[in-house]
Amino acid sequence: MPPLRLSCLVAGLVILLTACAPQTLEISGPRPVVESDTFMVAAANPLAAEAGRDMLDRGGSAVDAAIATQMVLGLVEPQSSGIGGGAFLLHYDGETREVAAFDGRETAPAEATPGLFLDEDSEPMDFWETVVGGRAVGAPGLLRMLELAHEDHGRLPWAELFEPAIELARDGFPVSARLHALIAQDRFLDTYPAARKTFYTPQGEPLPLGHVLINADYADTLDAVAQGGADAFYQGALAEEIAGTVRRAEGAPGLLSVEDIAGYSAKRREALCNPYRGYLVCGMPPPTSGGVAVLQILGILDFFDLHPQAASFEEIVHLFAEANRLAFADRDVFLADADFVEVPVETLIDRDYLAERAMLIDPNLAMSAAEPGLPRVAAGMPVQQHGANTSHLSIVDGEGNAVSMTSSIEQAFGSRLMVGGFLLNNQLTDFSFEPEIDGRAVANRVEPGKRPRSSMSPTIVLDSDGRFVLAIGSPGGSRIIAFTASRILAVLDMGLDVQQAIQMPNVANRGTVTELEQGTDAAGFARALRRRGHEVSVTEMTSGLHGVMALPDGTLHGGADPRREGVAVGERE
Ligand code: GLU
């Protein structure tokens, strides 16, 4: 397999990708972009994408396909997302050209206090001690959100959307290389009996590659939800089992109650849309920081010419890193659940404000540290850990409706607690562990009923007439923001197709260090960037981007990240 060459991608306008000499990045690409005249599903696993295609084949909508795809993801990619977790979904209506936003983020239990992650000496707890077990389990939001999106944009009957996942859960599916590797390397997955039974052989070995995993409990759960709607999950026996498992988790009991689960509600929110290079880029509002940060980065870069003929790749990486640094300075201080704290969203993405921020960038030299651009009302919060988790899917249906959805149980395998064949999230670790810093409350501190700040950045780009252009997003913790913003830039500024853009090496800056993806040509820029004053780290950066793009003639292009096992699929030949 010939791996990527960044320089080739940068010169993508003039040089064919395939003409580039092989290098060392261990990914399964490059791949050609997938084309379709009718519809497209791009998702993190072939079986899941296939379930989505099935629904589109039957005349289903993008939301129908997203639900079917997600239900299979919860089975075949259980480490990443599922009904025990949460998600954000952006929907584009092909007829009205409106973008709608759905919030299925987990909520903190009513009994949670700002000191949830402090030890008896009022010091922040060790991260891993909080991940495993019940402490960080929030009320799951995925199913309520999908139900809401289906109410607004579904076409096929709810129950039908669960058929592929139920069948696959009963018949079994082959454990993928990625799932096998993640089981094998996980230090905590065998902590509790249900996950031990599901992911290991009776001899205690990680399930081998290709092992046919049957998950009858998951099939039963989905059967109940297919028949009874999301209520079958949020009320009754299943909710009691979830709360009981969390509250009785050995060594790390949590606070989630049946009332928290029954009281969960998904929210319709207003998408945030800002112009960029004459396009309109739409993202998700808080509680994710993703939408605001992506729009800030692009809004700042809109004041620079990034066309490959105007800027070298080194210059583009420098400017991109600086724009990221500025966005993270604001994000750390202001972004949190806007239902609980005031988040100056409008100001943060205002063009005049972003012009001021852009003026702080020296085109040649890195700034030493970025400060937030507005008076601080709260203390900041350090960047958190991230794992090999979370999933993004992008779908366009036959009617031109689109879905861009990122879904997560937080760390890989979440809390490691399992109920009804699915894993429970540890999403509450996305809150600040410290409720107060230097006497100032942290905006993203734990509060009962509050949603933890996210970085998930499902995005939809429209043209100046409001026609759909691109749906994209990624997993990757707080690097999601850079992964997503850089691909929008690659498509709109560099003219790459969506697959080339996704394959492009990753670059990020989350406030201090400029990170370059190990094993790619990006690493070759380390010296030059250091000369410009960047503190540089060359590191593994496993994005999982999935995107669908519409060309002006209506042809759809689908792209999947070769760093993971996803695919893009159009109509059957
Ligand atoms: N929990 C993270 C978030 O909501 C996503 C996890 C990840 O991708 O690492 O931002």
Boltz pocket constraint, residues with backbone or C-beta under 6 A from the ligand:
constraints:
  - pocket:
      binder: B
      contacts: [[A, 385], [A, 386], [A, 387], [A, 388], [A, 389], [A, 390], [A, 408], [A, 409], [A, 410], [A, 411], [A, 427], [A, 430], [A, 453], [A, 454], [A, 455], [A, 456], [A, 474], [A, 475], [A, 476], [A, 477], [A, 478], [A, 480]]
      max_distance: 6.0
